[in-house]
Amino acid sequence: MQRHLAAFVKKEMNLSVLDQMNRRYFPEKKTIRKHIYKAVIKDRTSSIDQEELEAKISQWKSKDSSNNFFFRPYSEEKDDESKTQSLLFVHQNKAQKQFLQKYGKVVLMDATYKTTKYMLPLFFLVVKTNVDFQVVSSFIVQSETIKDISEALGIIREWNPEWNCDNFMNDFDESEIQAVHESFPDANVFLCDFHREQAWERWLNKSDNGCRLIKDNILSRIRRVAHSSTIQSYAEAVNDLKDSEEWKNNKFQKWFQSKWLNNNKKWV
């Protein structure tokens, strides 16, 4: 928005000679954000976010009845925790449903965090088409538990009764993996290469794990394991890793054996 405002001032108002520090014509980002926020708030029907979302869903449904929405607001019973219900939001439009039916044999489930002001996991189901990658459904859960994720996947399955997924790809999160297994018992679960590398980098960079100085050597060896194309080459790569000096690090050895080698079918 700041770039567009600067272009408008120079081209449309013909004021290219102005000083960039003149905040009347070149406002700071925080000023722009305040004006955007005021414009958004002006159209709201409620100051309570959950009520506002319910109103928005009603508007969206009235504009296009083919859109699928499921929304359960969070509610809490202070005297009876068993009556507390978690927030759940699931969405899929007509085009997304068509993409899922056509390309849904392999689905990537990707979770994003800290992208909004709410500490709520936002999940996207993505498929690869003949042109690009397309989001085929999205959902927000109260917490990243097996129960909440399974419930969301179950709702999407109800909306798409003919959808049969053979393979799921996601990051190495036990709740996500178990939720997929419960919702799609016959589907294979594989770990995304990007999330695998990300998990390795993060663990090796933690000073408490004592692997920072040997990180490059470790990555070279475990990547060789990951890129194995045959059972024989996998066995050779694992043996090479276990014969290395890096394997003598007990913390690394325990982590990689229990978390990765014991689940090798998901990432090799």
N, C-alpha and C positions, 0 to 999 in steps of 0.2 A: 504494500500500500504506500509506503514511504517513497518508493521508486516511481510509482504512478503519479503521486502528487507532485514530485519534482518535475516530471515530464510535462504535466499539465501546466505548471507555472511557467516553464520555459517556452513551450510550444503554443499553448492556447492563450495564455495571458501575455506572451511576448515579453517576459521579464527576465531574460537570460543573464542580464547584467547584475542581478541582485546578489548580495552576499549570502552564501550558503548558511551562515550563522543567523540569518534573519528568521526567527522562529515564527513570525507571522505567516510567512510563505513556505518555510521549511521546518515544520514542527518535529519534535523529537518522537521517538517510537512510543514512549509512555503516554504522550498526549494523544497520539493516533489511537492507541488501545482504549483510552478512556472514551473517546468519541464513538468508537465501534461498540463498546460495551453499552453506552447510553442508547444507541440505536437498536441494539438487540433487546435490551430491557423494555424499551418502549412498546414492543409488540408482544410482550409476554402477557399471559392471562393469570399467572400466579407467581408469587415470590417463592413458593416451595417447589423445588426442582422436580420432585416426583409427580406432583400435580400438573406441573407444566408439561412434563413428558406425556402424561396421559391425555392431556388436551391436544398435544401435537399429533399423537397417534390417531386420535379421532379425526383430526384434519386430514392427515395423510390417507386414512382409509376412505374418507368421503371423496377425495380426489381420485383415488385409484383403488377400487375394491379388490383388485387382483393381488395387492400386496399382503403378505402374511406378517402379522405381528403377534408376539406374545409378551405381555408385560405383567409382572407381579411385583408390586412395590414392597419395599422393606417395611416390616412392622414388628414391633417389640412389645411383649407382655412382661412387665417388670416382675410380676408376681408368679408367672408361670413361663419358664424358658421354653417349654415344649410347644408353646403356642407362637413362638417367634418364627416368622417366615423370612427367608432370605430373598434379596432382590434378584430378579432374573428378567432379562430382556433378550428376545430373539427376533430376528428380522430376515425376511427373504422376499424379493420381488419376483415378478413373472419372468423377466429375462434371466435372473440368477437361477431360477428353477429349471429353465430350459437348458442352461449351460451345465447344470449338475446332472440332469438326465442324460445328456449327450457325452459328457467328458468325466463323469464322476467315478470311474473305475479306480483312479488314483487321485487322492485328495491330500492337500497339504493343510494342516491345522497350525496356524500361527497365532501366538499370543503376544500382545503388546502391553507395556506397563509404563506408567508415569508420563503418558502422552496427554492427559487431561488433568484437571484439578482434583479429580476423584481417584482414590486409590483402589480402583476396580479393574480387574483383568478384562481386557477386550479381546475377543477371539475372532479370527477370520478363517473361514473355510475357502480354500483356493484350489482351482483346477487349471491345468494347462490345456488350452485350446489349440487349434491349428494355427493360430496367429500369435497369441500372447497368453498371459496368465490373467484369470478373472476371479474376482471374489464371488462366491455362490451363496454365501450366507454369513451372518455375523451374530455374535451374541455377547452379552455382558453378564458376568456372574458376581455374586456377592463375594465369594472367595474361591480360590482355585482348589476345590475339593473334588474327589471322585463323584460324589453325589450330585453336586451342582453341574459339573461338566456333562455327566451322563444324562441328566435331565434335559439340558439344552440340546444335546445330540438326539435324544429321543423325540423331542418336539420336531426337529428338522426331518427326522425319519417319518414321522406321522404326516408331515406336509408332502413328503416324497415317497409314497409307498412302493414305487417301482425301483427305487434307487438301491443298487447293490454295489458296495464299495469293496474292491479286492485288496487295496493297499492304502494305508495311511502313512503320511510322513509328518513328524513333529519333532520338538526338541526333547532332550532327555529329562522329562519330568514324569515322575512315577504316577502322579494323579492323572495326568493327561493320557498316559499309556494305558493305565487300568480302565479309565473311562471309555476309551476307544474299544478295548477288549470286551467290556460289558455291553456296549452298544452294537458292536460289529464282531461277534465271536469268531467269524470265519475270515476276517481281514488280517493281513499281515501289517505289522507296525515297523516302520523303518525310521531311523534318525536322520534328520536333515544334515547334510555336510556342513552347512554354514553354522548351525547351532552346535554341532559337534566340535568344530574348530573353536568356536567362541567359548564353549565350556572348558576345553583344554587350556586355552590361553588364560582364562580367568583363574583357573586352579593353579597353574604353574606360576602365575605372577604374584600370587599371595605369598607374602614374606614368611608367614607361619609354616608354609609347606616346605621351605628350604630348597626350592628348585630353580630359583631365578637365574643363578649363574650357569646352570646346565640346561636351561630351558630349550635352547636351539638344538642341542644334541638329542634331547628327549623327543621333541617334536619331529625331528627327522626320522627317528626310529618308529614312533607310533604312527606316523603318516604312512610309512612303508607297510605297516600292518593294515591300515585302512584301505590302501590301494591294492591289496592283494587280489589277484584275479582267479587264482586256483587254490585248492586246499593245500597243495604242496608249498606254494609260495607264501601262503598264510602261515603255515607251520614254520617255515624257514625264518620269516620275519619275526615271529614270536620268540623263537629260540635265540635269534640274534639279540633281541631286546633283553631277554632274561640272562644272557651271558655278558651283558654290558655292565660298565661301572655304574651307570645311572640306575640300574635295577637294584643296586645295593641300598638305595635310599628307601628305608622301610615304609615311610609314609606314602611315597609315590607308588611303591610296589603294592601296598594294600589297596590304595585308591584305584589304581588302574586294573588290578586283577578283579576286584569285587564289582566295580561299577561298569567296567568296559569289556574286559575279556570274557567275563561270565555272561555278557549280553552281546557277544560278537555278531550274531546273526542279524542284529538290528542295524549295524553300521559298517560292516566290512563288505 
